[in-house]
Amino acid sequence: MSFSHGAKDRLTRHDLGRFPGDSLFDRLGRTLAGIEVLPRKELYEAWEVARRTRRRCRGGRVVDVAGGHGLLAHVMLLLDDSSPEALVVDPTRPPSADPVSQAIAAAWPRVAGRVRYDTRPLAEVTLAAGDVVVSSHACGALTDLVLEAAAGAGAPVAVLPCCQDAETCDAGPLGGWMDMALAVDTIRALRLEARGYRVWTQTIPDAITPKNRLLLGVPNVYSPPRAGGSGAE
Ligand SMILES: C[S@@+](CC[C@H](N)C(=O)[O-])C[C@H]1O[C@@H](n2cnc3c(N)ncnc32)[C@H](O)[C@@H]1O
């Protein structure tokens, strides 16, 4: 049977042999398979979002909004050690959060203590221009709040939207030409550009998730924070 990267089945110790190498990805795969708490797709999704984001956005405090288990925040640190810390903002902290964080800290001690969880909703968290804001599957209009908060702070941002909703999201005038979800994401990209951002529209493999549009933006006037410096100003 094929090994689907989009499966919601948990990664388990039976999968350890699927990650045989010394690459960072294989080591991460073995680490997560060893704790048996995450659906397989979470590994591939977080990895694909983080590596595309890190090509454009280095350093900074990572803020993983609607981050749940926080894997994306951890992978962002693993891919760029110049970020001082990461903050996972989510009112719900799932049972998988502690095992994920502890297992990654055990495998990469340099990450230990650098990922914090904040259970306030995004609206109560202050973002700064030196942050790198990421959000994977912030449902519906929550993605708009993430984009608005990042743009308000002048911070780079990467979102992988889902659950676009005609009632709460804005498809502009585009609904007659394209499906509603694509119209909503198109309006989001253009709106971010109009806020003074350079925007990239990408996709992650649809075998991982059909909600695979990645919207990345970096302010036109942007100097990445100095390595090791605090993201919060
Ligand atoms: C579909 S889950 C995505 C979780 C994770 N990023 C992932 O991809 O597995 C959406 C998350 O948004 C969180 N959420 C809902 N309202 C929020 C808010 N106002 N601020 C931050 N997170 C919120 C929920 O608790 C939930 O964990």
The ligand as an SDF file (V2000), in Angstrom:
LIG
                    3D

 27 29  0  0  0  0  0  0  0  0999 V2000
   -7.7810   24.0460   11.8230 C   0  0  0  0  0  0  0  0  0  0  0  0
   -6.9410   24.3790   13.3050 S   0  0  0  0  0  0  0  0  0  0  0  0
   -5.2720   24.5150   12.7120 C   0  0  0  0  0  0  0  0  0  0  0  0
   -4.2740   24.0550   13.7130 C   0  0  0  0  0  0  0  0  0  0  0  0
   -2.8330   23.8810   13.1700 C   0  0  0  0  0  0  0  0  0  0  0  0
   -2.2950   25.1220   12.6170 N   0  0  0  0  0  0  0  0  0  0  0  0
   -2.8010   22.8050   12.1240 C   0  0  0  0  0  0  0  0  0  0  0  0
   -2.5880   23.1150   10.9510 O   0  0  0  0  0  0  0  0  0  0  0  0
   -2.9750   21.6540   12.4970 O   0  0  0  0  0  0  0  0  0  0  0  0
   -7.3940   26.0450   13.6610 C   0  0  0  0  0  0  0  0  0  0  0  0
   -6.8820   26.5550   15.0020 C   0  0  0  0  0  0  0  0  0  0  0  0
   -7.2370   27.9200   15.1640 O   0  0  0  0  0  0  0  0  0  0  0  0
   -7.3330   28.1660   16.5580 C   0  0  0  0  0  0  0  0  0  0  0  0
   -7.9850   29.4540   16.7740 N   0  0  0  0  0  0  0  0  0  0  0  0
   -9.3030   29.7470   16.7300 C   0  0  0  0  0  0  0  0  0  0  0  0
   -9.5130   31.0460   17.0010 N   0  0  0  0  0  0  0  0  0  0  0  0
   -8.2880   31.6070   17.2210 C   0  0  0  0  0  0  0  0  0  0  0  0
   -7.8390   32.9370   17.5280 C   0  0  0  0  0  0  0  0  0  0  0  0
   -8.7010   33.9490   17.6720 N   0  0  0  0  0  0  0  0  0  0  0  0
   -6.5160   33.1670   17.6810 N   0  0  0  0  0  0  0  0  0  0  0  0
   -5.6320   32.1350   17.5160 C   0  0  0  0  0  0  0  0  0  0  0  0
   -6.0030   30.8570   17.2130 N   0  0  0  0  0  0  0  0  0  0  0  0
   -7.3120   30.6030   17.0600 C   0  0  0  0  0  0  0  0  0  0  0  0
   -8.1130   26.9440   17.0270 C   0  0  0  0  0  0  0  0  0  0  0  0
   -8.0030   26.7540   18.4100 O   0  0  0  0  0  0  0  0  0  0  0  0
   -7.4660   25.8260   16.2150 C   0  0  0  0  0  0  0  0  0  0  0  0
   -6.4200   25.2030   16.9200 O   0  0  0  0  0  0  0  0  0  0  0  0
  1  2  1  0
  2  3  1  0
  2 10  1  0
  3  4  1  0
  4  5  1  0
  5  6  1  0
  5  7  1  0
  7  8  2  0
  7  9  1  0
 10 11  1  0
 11 12  1  0
 11 26  1  0
 12 13  1  0
 13 14  1  0
 13 24  1  0
 14 15  1  0
 14 23  1  0
 15 16  2  0
 16 17  1  0
 17 18  1  0
 17 23  2  0
 18 19  1  0
 18 20  2  0
 20 21  1  0
 21 22  2  0
 22 23  1  0
 24 25  1  0
 24 26  1  0
 26 27  1  0
M  CHG  2   2   1   9  -1
M  END
$$$$
